Amino acid sequence: MANPNKAFLTGTEQVLNWFDLNAKKPYWSVMDSKNAIIFQFAEDDLHESRQALEDNLIAATQAGITATLTLRLHPKKPKEGYFGKNAEAMLTTYFRPVEFETLPYNPNMMYGQQNSNLSNQLAAMESKLNALQMQLAEEDMDEEEEEEEEDQGILGALMSNPAVKQVFMNMVSNLVTPQQKVTNLAGIEPEAETFTDEDAKIDEAIERLKAHDPELGNDLLKLCEIAENDPKQFNMLLKMLRM
């Protein structure tokens, strides 16, 4: 590869200015450091020639080509339709498509810069990870609060009905102080059933609720299923009843 310091011109503007000053014919070619033709113009229109050179220089700049290239101006059109590496040239100049300042190579400086860049990248990644963790934690807290509010909202709406509230109170009392069950066996007289004040309250509550709830039996069975299958929700209902 050619030495970057060998370039006489850098950037598209300088190369085009040199072309405008020196090109008397529209024929030119550009070679790389190995004398390979990378682009050229072999037509007769000088205006199109300059535009083609500019387009190729812009493309080389966008591609980030920093190598030194050779621009040759030719006196005549090639017979074969294209220029070879040994084609006659009136003028020749060296240039770089990309403009940059050439600095002396310092391994220690390069190593320090790489370490600095790596540290900055790691710090940025750590900051992003911390922010993401905080966001996930906040979302989890919000979801838990929403679920708790939803449960309390459902329970609150349920317990706002006096009839339902009374049924739960009676159910709780019945669970805490179960009734004596009597089993009739052949030849054995059942013992006298113990009828407590709590039993009287339950009977009264059922009779009163029947006037307001034509499907009271189904509703009570559903409440029993809650007590049996979802103790956590049932305990929350009890806490609300006892408030």
N, C-alpha and C positions, 0 to 999 in steps of 0.2 A: 504494500500500500504506500502511496506517495505521502511524503511528509506534509502535514497540514500547514506548516509554516511556509511552504513553497507557494501557496496560493497567492496570486496577485490580486484577485478580485473575490469579494464575498457578498453573497446575496443577489437577488434577482435584479435590483435596480442598478447596481454597479456593472453587472454583466451587460445589461441592455444599453447602458450609456456607452460602454466600450464598443459594442456592436454598432450603434448609431454613428460613432465617430470614425470607425475604421472600415465598415462593410461597404464595398463598392459593387459587389456582386451578391446575389441572394443565396449563394451556396455555402453551406457550413456543415460541420459535423462535430460531435462531442464524443470523446473517448474516456474510458476509465483508466485506472493506474496500470492495467494490463494491456492497454492499447486496443481494447475492444470497443467498437462503435456502439454506443447505447442509444443515441438518437441523432437524426440528421435531417437536412432539407436539401433537395436536389431539383426544385422547380424554378421557374423563371420570374416569379412575382416577388419583389423585394418586400412589399408590405406583408404579404402572407408569410414570407420567410421570418420576418421579425416577430410576427404573432405566434408562429409555431415555436420559435425559440423561447418566447415568454411563457407559453403554455407548458412547455417541457420543464423550464426552470421552476415554475410554480409547483408542478407535480413532484419534482425532485425535492423541493423544500418541504412539502407536506409529508413526503415519505421519510423525512428526517435524514437525508443523505448528507453526511459531514465529510466524506472523502474528497480529496482534491481531484478535479476533472480537468480535461483539456478541451478548449474550444478552438477549432481550426476554421479559418476562412479560406475558401477555395476560389481559384480564378475562373474555373469553367465547370460546366455541367458534366457529370460522369457519363461515359458512354454506356456503361452497364446499368445505369439508372440508380446506382447507389455508390457511396464512397467506401473505399477500403482503408486499412490502416496506413498504407503507403501512398495514399493519394496526395497530389501536389497541393501545398498550402501556401497562401500569400502571407498570412499572419497567424500566430498561435499565442494563446494566453492560458494561464492556469487559474481556476476559480473553484470556490466551494458554494454549493447551492444554499446551505444553511449558514447564517451569520453567527459567529461565536468568537469569544476571546480565547486564544490558545494559552493555557497555563502550564507551567512545568509540572511534571508528574512527581507527586510526593506520596509514597505508600502510606506513611503515618497519617497524613491528612485524610486520605481516602478511607482508611480504616476508622478513624475517629468520626468521620461524617456518616459512614455506614452504621456505626454504633448509635450515633445520635438519632438517625432516622428510624432505626429499629426501636429505640426507646420511646420515641414519640408515637410510633404506631402501636406499641404495646399499651402505652398509657391511654391512647384513644380507645382501644378495644376494651380495656378495663372499665373506662368510664361508661361506655355503651352497655356493658354487661351489668354494671351496678344500676344504671337507669332502668334496664329491662327487669331486673329483679324487684326493684321498688314498684314498678308498674304492675307486675304480676301479683305482688303481695297486696297492693291496694285493691286490685280486681277481686282477689279471693275474699278480702274483708267485706267488700261491697256485696258480693254474692251471698255471704253468710248473713249479713244484715237484712238483705232483701228476703231471704228465705224465712228468717225469724219474724220479720214484719208480716209476711204473707200468712204464716201459721197463726200469729196473734190476731190478724185480721179475720181469718176464718173462724177461729174460736170465739172471738169477740162477737161476731155476727150471730153465731150459733147460740151463745149464752145470753144474748140480748133478748131472746124469746123467753118470757117467764115460764111458759109451760115446759119447754125443754129444760130449763134450769131446775125446775121442780122435779122433773123425772130423774135428772142426774143426782140430785140430792138424795132422792129416795133410793136410787141404785147404790149409791155409796153407803148409805146406812144399811142397806140389805147385805152388802158385801162385808161390812165390818161386823154386823151382828146377824149372822145367817139364821133363818128360821129352822126350827126343829122339823125334821121330816119323819113321817110315820109310815111304816111299812106294814101292810096288812098281810099276815100270813095265815094259812089255813089252820083253824083251831085255836088261834091266838088273838085275843082281843087287843086292838091298838091302844096305846097309851093316850091319855088325854092330851090334845094339842095345846101347846103353850101359845097364847095370843097376847102379844105385847102391845104397848102404845105405838111402837114403831110400825108394827103390822097395820094398826089402825090408820096411821098416817099414809102408809103406802096405798091401802085400799081407797082412802079418801082422795089421794092425788090421782090415782088411776081413773076414778069415777069423774073427777073434775076435768081431767085432760081429755077424756073420751068425748066430752061435749065440744071440744075445740079441734080435735085431731081425729078424723074418721079412720085413719090408718095408724092408730097409736100402737097397735101390736107390732106391726112391721118396723116402726120407728124404734120401739124399745129393743127389738131384736138386733137392729143395726147398732144401737148403742152398746149392746152386750158384745157384739163382734169387735167393736173398737176396744173395749176393755180386755178382751181375750187375746186379740191379735196385735194390738198396738199399744202396749202398756205405757210407752213414753207419751203418746198423745193423750191417753186417758189421764195420766198423772197431771199433765198440763191443764186438762179440763178441771180436774179436782182443785188444783191451785186457784183457778179462776173462781170456782164456786165458793171457795173459802175466803176470798178476799172481802 
